[in-house]
Amino acid sequence: MALDHGDPGDAPSTPPPLTETETVRRPTAAEEARTVAASTNIATLASLTADGDPWASYITYGLVDGSPVLCVSRMAEHGRNLLHDARASLAIVAPESASDPLSVSRVTLAGVVESPRDDELDAAREAHLAAVPAAKYYIDYSDFTLWILRVHRARWVGGYGRMDSATAEDYAAAAADPVSPHAASAITHLNDDHADSLLAMAQRLGGYPDATAATCTSADRYGLDLSVRTPRGNATTRVGYAHPIDAIDELRSATVELARRARG
């Protein structure tokens, strides 16, 4: 992932791994962006006024193949903005709980809005209604317009030091992660009941044989992210499953295999 910030000089140092580790696949920026976009139905819309000034507003949306579907009124300023200038972006924040809001995953989807084509109108309408059931009361009003945001670029931020961009082609081809949005309870279970297994993973698979404690911070279809405590300081590492998994129901068997390999 690309880093946007230089070291100010007084940031705490991170101890490097002591042993070589396998390269563990992680979700691409496009996959992360699709996952965040699929995790909620609310966003901040950035549009341009007639004078060219930026205008931010709170909206709801659905998704068709990853493309946000908006339903906005021409009585609202953002509705009038989109009519005269199709350029727009959405800022979407994953509905995660964190003590530091800047550590939560978010994405900006930038592009242009267009009216749905005849062959996608029904799908777009149903996608918005599925995501925003209350829209059934106004979606057919004459002053409301259905728009699809054609994503030209996606910028994903996963917290401090984790960020990257994705092209329109990569975003369109990616799929939302099937595991991470549903993994909170499993992560809690791992940390509460299998701390010894996580420590073994960090020591034997994660490159930190001097680790004294490890906790799982996230899980996705490819592996687990671990926060590691060592006598040299705190670090992060990643351990990968034997194979990618396609559903949250497969997470248990994948972590059991990781634990067996770590104790091997």
RAVENRA-V935494 format. One record per pair of residues at least 6 apart in sequence whose ideal C-beta (glycine too) atoms are under 6 Angstrom apart, sorted by the first residue. I is the first residue (numbers start at 0). GAP is how many residues later the second one is. Records with the same first field share a line. If there is no record, write none. Layout:
I: GAP ; GAP
This chain:
0: 161 ; 163
1: 162
2: 158
13: 221
14: 215 ; 217 ; 218 ; 220
16: 190
17: 191
18: 188
20: 186
23: 199 ; 214 ; 216
24: 197
25: 196
26: 150 ; 193
28: 127 ; 135 ; 137
29: 136 ; 140 ; 141 ; 144
30: 143
31: 124
32: 74 ; 121 ; 123 ; 133 ; 138
33: 32 ; 140 ; 142
34: 141 ; 142
35: 56 ; 58 ; 69 ; 71
36: 55
37: 138
38: 55 ; 142
39: 55
40: 19 ; 90 ; 91
41: 18
42: 16 ; 18 ; 47 ; 49
43: 12 ; 47
44: 12 ; 14 ; 33 ; 45
45: 10 ; 43
46: 8 ; 31 ; 34 ; 35 ; 41
47: 33 ; 37
48: 6 ; 32
49: 34
54: 26
56: 21
59: 72
60: 7 ; 8 ; 9
61: 7 ; 65 ; 66 ; 69
62: 64
63: 59 ; 60 ; 63
66: 81 ; 82
67: 22 ; 81
68: 55 ; 58 ; 59 ; 79
69: 77
70: 57 ; 64 ; 68 ; 73 ; 75
71: 6 ; 7
72: 6 ; 70 ; 71
73: 6 ; 69
74: 68
81: 31
85: 26 ; 27
86: 25
87: 25
88: 19 ; 21
89: 19
90: 17
91: 15
92: 13
93: 10 ; 11
95: 8
97: 6
102: 56
104: 53
105: 51
106: 47 ; 49
107: 47
108: 42 ; 45
109: 42 ; 43
110: 38 ; 39 ; 40 ; 41
111: 38
112: 34 ; 36
113: 34 ; 36
115: 8 ; 30 ; 32
123: 22 ; 24
127: 7
128: 6 ; 7
137: 6
150: 17 ; 20
151: 16
153: 12 ; 17
154: 10
155: 8
156: 6
176: 43 ; 44
177: 68 ; 69
178: 40 ; 41 ; 42 ; 69
179: 40
181: 66
182: 36
185: 65
186: 29 ; 32
189: 26
190: 24 ; 25
196: 62
197: 16 ; 18
198: 15
199: 62 ; 63
200: 38 ; 57 ; 61
201: 6 ; 9 ; 12 ; 24 ; 26 ; 35
202: 6 ; 8
203: 58
204: 34 ; 57
205: 20 ; 31 ; 33
206: 30
207: 20 ; 22
209: 20
210: 17 ; 19
211: 17
212: 16
213: 12 ; 14
214: 12
215: 8 ; 10
216: 8 ; 10
217: 7
220: 23 ; 24
221: 18 ; 22
222: 15 ; 16 ; 17 ; 18
223: 15
224: 13
225: 11
226: 9
227: 7 ; 9
238: 19
240: 13
241: 15
244: 9
